Amino acid sequence: MNDLPIGSLWVSREHAAVTRMILDVVPAYTGTWLITYHDVAGDYTASVIATVGDWTYDWRCISP
């Protein structure tokens, strides 16, 4: 999935201090993905089920 590349950094469109690194992206349901990320500022790892459109609406990629 090249829209959310592993290792890419994303910053929140609402709170610029929130940065997340994509660790893994796997298919969940039709059209959705299980996105595992590491929150750099909060120093925790979590997963969320979202569409690519949902993710890119809330987050902006700052690295390749």
Secondary structure, 3 states (H helix, E strand, C coil): CCCCCCCCEEEECCCCCCEEEEEEEEECCCCCEEEEEEECCCCEEEEEEECHHHHHHHEEECCC
